[in-house]
Structure formats: C-alpha cells, structure tokens
Amino acid sequence: MLLRRQFNEERDEHIDMTPMVDVVFQLMTFMLFSVQMARTDDIKVPEAKHGVGVEETVATIINVLRPSAAGAEPVIKLEKGDRVTLEEAKKVIAAGVAKGKRKVVLEADGDVPHGEVLKIAAAAAEVEGVTVHIGVQEPSK
C-alpha cells in the first residue's frame, strides 16, 4: 500500500546506458578485427621521378619473379641468375656486407604479390648493417 507521502515523492527513474555502450564497443571491435582487408595484388609501381639511384657496385641485387604455379612461392634469383631460397639469399646478402655491399636492391616482377615482396624485404633487413631499396622502373622518354 502506497502512502500519500511515497506517492507524491518524485521518483528517480532513469535508464542505465552503460551496458548498451559496452555492447556497441564490443561489436565495433569484433567488426574491426573480423573484416578482411581488400586485396591489392595489382599494385602499379610508379615510375621514378625523384631520388638517387643505387650503384650496382655497392649493392646486392635480388630479382623476385612470379611463381610458376598459383599459390607457390615466388622465384628468387641473384644478379648472376642463380635461383636461391630465402635463407640462401640472406647468406649471400651477409657475404655482400662482408665485401662492403651494404645495400640490397629488390627488383620484383609486377605479378608478384606485394605481401611476398614485403616478406623478402623483411628477411633481407634481418642482416645487420643492410639498407633495403625497392627497384623501380626508369621513366620512359
């Protein structure tokens, strides 16, 4: 039974929004981590406009060619044309550093996925004292 005094008092009624805000942030976090990024396989490397080239005498040049089959690893070739694995390429880079070649130039075929080029560049950068450069095509005149 409500007494007159209790009935006339202003009630403190409100909706607590904290749980709803928590759920919204959890959903946003879930969506952020579960969305797959768009693939960028067809990256067009721009022509060189600025910058200075790297001399071949002070650099180890590595060519990365497209894989022979879909899903296969890209082919890594040295400047002499020798086909090597990623670990062998790191050994060649380390030998080049011992000879004073502290720069590595990666020249990748346009069909090689960008992620594979980054993986090879990261492996090359593991060799101490090396600066990794990405080769670009000279502008046509």
C-alpha positions as CSV (number, residue, x, y, z in Angstrom):
1,M,0.0,0.0,0.0
2,L,1.4,3.3,-1.0
3,L,1.3,6.1,1.5
4,R,0.5,9.5,0.3
5,R,4.0,10.7,1.1
6,Q,5.6,8.0,-1.0
7,F,3.2,8.5,-3.9
8,N,4.0,12.3,-4.2
9,E,7.7,12.0,-4.0
10,E,9.5,12.4,-7.3
11,R,10.9,9.1,-8.3
12,D,14.5,8.7,-9.5
13,E,13.8,6.7,-12.7
14,H,16.5,6.5,-15.4
15,I,17.8,4.1,-17.9
16,D,21.4,2.9,-17.4
17,M,23.1,3.2,-20.8
18,T,26.4,1.7,-19.7
19,P,25.7,-1.9,-20.7
20,M,24.4,-0.8,-24.1
21,V,27.5,1.3,-24.8
22,D,29.7,-1.6,-23.7
23,V,28.0,-3.9,-26.2
24,V,28.3,-1.4,-29.0
25,F,32.0,-1.1,-28.5
26,Q,32.4,-4.8,-28.3
27,L,30.6,-5.2,-31.6
28,M,32.7,-2.5,-33.2
29,T,35.9,-4.2,-32.0
30,F,34.6,-7.5,-33.4
31,M,33.8,-6.0,-36.8
32,L,37.2,-4.2,-36.9
33,F,39.2,-7.4,-36.3
34,S,37.0,-9.7,-38.4
35,V,36.7,-7.7,-41.6
36,Q,39.2,-8.8,-44.3
37,M,41.1,-6.1,-46.0
38,A,40.7,-5.7,-49.7
39,R,43.5,-7.4,-51.7
40,T,45.9,-5.2,-53.6
41,D,47.5,-7.7,-55.9
42,D,47.5,-5.4,-58.9
43,I,49.7,-2.6,-57.5
44,K,51.2,-0.5,-60.2
45,V,54.7,0.6,-59.3
46,P,55.1,4.3,-60.2
47,E,58.0,5.5,-62.4
48,A,60.9,7.0,-60.6
49,K,60.5,10.8,-60.5
50,H,62.8,11.8,-57.7
51,G,65.6,10.3,-55.8
52,V,69.1,8.9,-56.4
53,G,69.8,5.6,-57.9
54,V,71.9,2.9,-56.1
55,E,75.1,1.9,-57.8
56,E,75.4,-1.7,-58.7
57,T,78.9,-1.9,-57.3
58,V,77.8,-1.2,-53.7
59,A,74.6,-3.2,-53.8
60,T,73.4,-6.8,-53.9
61,I,70.6,-7.1,-56.4
62,I,67.9,-9.7,-55.9
63,N,65.2,-10.4,-58.5
64,V,61.9,-11.7,-57.4
65,L,59.9,-13.4,-60.2
66,R,56.3,-14.5,-60.2
67,P,55.6,-18.1,-59.1
68,S,55.3,-20.8,-61.8
69,A,52.0,-22.1,-60.2
70,A,49.2,-20.4,-58.3
71,G,49.9,-20.4,-54.6
72,A,53.5,-21.3,-55.0
73,E,56.4,-19.3,-53.5
74,P,57.9,-16.6,-55.8
75,V,61.2,-17.4,-57.5
76,I,64.2,-15.5,-56.0
77,K,67.2,-15.0,-58.3
78,L,70.5,-13.3,-57.7
79,E,72.1,-10.8,-60.1
80,K,74.1,-13.7,-61.7
81,G,70.9,-15.6,-62.4
82,D,71.3,-18.2,-59.7
83,R,68.0,-19.4,-58.3
84,V,68.1,-19.4,-54.5
85,T,65.9,-19.9,-51.4
86,L,65.1,-17.1,-49.0
87,E,67.7,-18.4,-46.5
88,E,70.4,-18.7,-49.2
89,A,69.6,-15.2,-50.3
90,K,70.2,-14.0,-46.7
91,K,73.6,-15.7,-46.7
92,V,74.5,-14.1,-50.0
93,I,73.4,-10.7,-48.5
94,A,75.6,-11.3,-45.4
95,A,78.5,-12.2,-47.7
96,G,77.9,-9.0,-49.6
97,V,78.0,-7.0,-46.4
98,A,81.4,-8.5,-45.6
99,K,82.6,-7.2,-49.0
100,G,81.3,-3.7,-48.4
101,K,77.9,-4.1,-50.2
102,R,75.7,-2.6,-47.5
103,K,72.7,-2.0,-49.8
104,V,70.2,-4.5,-51.2
105,V,68.0,-3.7,-54.2
106,L,64.8,-5.8,-54.7
107,E,63.6,-5.9,-58.2
108,A,60.2,-7.6,-58.3
109,D,58.1,-8.7,-61.2
110,G,54.7,-6.9,-61.4
111,D,52.9,-10.2,-60.9
112,V,54.5,-10.9,-57.5
113,P,52.1,-10.2,-54.7
114,H,53.0,-7.2,-52.6
115,G,53.0,-9.3,-49.4
116,E,55.7,-11.6,-50.8
117,V,57.9,-8.7,-51.7
118,L,57.5,-7.3,-48.1
119,K,58.3,-10.7,-46.7
120,I,61.6,-10.9,-48.7
121,A,62.4,-7.3,-47.8
122,A,61.9,-8.1,-44.1
123,A,64.2,-11.1,-44.4
124,A,66.9,-9.1,-46.1
125,A,66.6,-6.4,-43.4
126,E,67.4,-9.0,-40.8
127,V,71.0,-9.0,-41.9
128,E,72.8,-6.4,-39.8
129,G,74.0,-3.3,-41.5
130,V,71.9,-3.6,-44.6
131,T,69.7,-0.9,-46.2
132,V,66.9,-2.3,-48.4
133,H,65.9,-0.5,-51.6
134,I,63.0,-1.3,-53.9
135,G,63.8,-1.1,-57.6
136,V,61.5,1.0,-59.8
137,Q,61.3,1.3,-63.5
138,E,63.1,4.3,-65.1
139,P,60.7,6.7,-66.7
140,S,60.3,6.3,-70.5
141,K,61.4,9.3,-72.5
